Amino acid sequence: MNHLAHALLAGADEGWRLGGVLGDFVRGAPDPALPASVRQGIALHRAIDGYTDRHPEVLAARALFEPPYRRYAGIALDMWFDHCLARDFGRWSPLPLAAFSTGLRELLHQQDALLPDTARRFARYMQANDLPAAYADPAVLERALAGIGQRLKRDNPLGGMLPALQALDEPLQQRFEAFFPQLQRFASTWRP
């Protein structure tokens, strides 16, 4: 799952939500100086990633991709599932997507002092690109995939994966809808 899902699955507590986003930017053990709720949110983020990577619906979704895309299907699915979540956000959250997205960016801004440099740069990128709400737009998703692809060390097809994802929209949506409620239940067992 990507930033939108991690933030939503972290629940209403701002510390947990901040940790849910920071999970991609903190390596190793979180700094013990971070508030406990932020450290718990980071732990939840990591648990969600592990649960997602092993889930049968996600494994079945990955198997839908042909080479050379299959090797990068995990990254692409994280992004595509955020796209699925964003385009039907009202089904999964009582808050409208725009308000949720704005609130998340405001939280990152308010907690800037706690952010590692990489997260601080990403928070600026989020602000400039109306993320995570803009993940509902395929063009934004395509740019995000291309950006990830450029940061990887080896050549990869991520920048050109949007047509493959769109061609698989229906079966991927079905997998997402079967998987996400289970992921919500899993995450709720972690939260207070």
N, C-alpha and C positions, 0 to 999 in steps of 0.2 A: 504494500500500500504506500501511497505517497502522502504529501503534507496535508491535504484536505482530510483524508481519511484518518490519519494519525491525530490530527487536532480534534476532529469530531469524536473519535473513539476514546479520547482522553477524558471526556466528560466536561462538566461545567467548571470545575476547579481550575483557576488560572495557572497555578503552579504545575499541575498535572498537564494542562494543555501546552504550556511552554515546554515542558520536558518532552511531550509528544512530538513537538516540532524539532527540538534540539537533538533528538535521538540520531538523526543523520549527521550531526556535526560534532558529536562527542565520541571520541575513541577511547577504549579502555574504561577504567573505572571513572565515574563522574567525580568531579572536584567535590570533596566533602564540605567545602564552604558553600556550595549551592544549597538552597532551601530543600528540605526533605521532600516536599511535594514535587519539586522539579526533578530530583533524582528518581522519585517513584515514576514520574511520567516518562523519563528516559528508559527505565526498566520495562515499563509497559510497552513502549515503542519497540524495544528489542524482542519482547515476548510476542507482540503482534507480527513482527517480521518472521520469526521462527514458525509461528502457527500458520501464517499465510504460505510460506515456502513449502510446507509439508501437506497442506490441505488438498484432498482429492479433487475438488473442483478447480483449484488453481493448477494442479498438475495436469488435469484434463485440458484446461485452457492452453497451457504451454504446448501441449502435444498437437494443437491445431496448427501451429506454425511450421512452415517448411523451412529447410535450410536455405539461405544462411541466417534467417530470422530466428530460428528456434534457440540458438545460443544466447540471444539477447532478449528472448521472450519475457524473462522475469522482470527486467527493467521496463520493457514496453508495457507489460501488464500492470505494473505499479502505476504507471502514468495513465493507462487506459481506464483502469478501475477508478482513479480519481475523476476522469472524464465522465464515466458512467454515474458516479456519485454526484458530480456537479450538475449534470444535465437533468437530474431528477432529485435534487437535494431535498425538496419539500416532502418527499416520501420517507426520508431517513432522519430528518431533523425538524423540530418545531420552529426553528429560526429560518428566515429567508437566507438564501445563499449570500446575497450581497451584504447583509448585516453580519453574518457569521464571518465572512472574509474580511470585512472592514475591522471587526472586533479583534480578529487574530492579528492583523497587521498592527493595530493599535497596541495590543499586548506586547508584541515584539519591540515596538518603539519604546514603550514604557519600561521594559526590562532590558534595554540596550546594554546596560553595564554587566549583565549576566551572560551576554552572548559571546561565544568565541568569534574571532574575526571572520571565519567562513560563514557563520550564521548571520553576522551583521551585514556582510555583503549580500547574502541571500535575502535578508529582510528588505534591503534597498531594491533589489530586483523584484521582489514581490510587490512592493509599493508601486514601482514604475510600470508593472505589467498587470495590475489588478488581480494578483493571485491571492488565494487559490481559486477565486470565483471564475476567473477567465479560463480555467481548465475545461469549462463547458464548450469553449470555442475550439474546433479542430485545428484552426490555424495556429493558435497559441500552443496547443499541444504539440504540433509539429515542430515549432521553434524550440520548445523545451526539450523534445527528444533530440533534436540536432545539437543543442547546447550540451546535453549530457554526452552525446557521441563524440563531440570535440574534446571533451575533458578526459575521455578514456585514452589509454596509451596506445592501443592497437587500432588498426582500421576496423570499422564496424558499420553496419547498415542502419543504425538508429535514426539518422537524419532522413532516411527514405522509407521508414516503416509505416507512416500514416496510411498509405493506400492498403497495405496488408491488414492493418488493424480495422480499417473501415470495411474491407471485404469480409471480415470476420465479425462484424458488429453484432449480428443476431445471436450467434452461438456464444460470443463473449458476454453479451448482456445476460443471457440465460445463466451462464456460469456465475457471473457477478451476483445476480439476484438469488441464486441458491447459496452462495458463499457468504455474502455480507451479513445477513441476519445471524448466522452462526458466529461470525467474527464479532459482531456486536455483543452477543452473549458472552463470548470468551473474554472480551475486554471488560465487560461489566463485573466479572468475577475479580478483577484486579483492583477496581476502584473502591473507594470508601462509600 
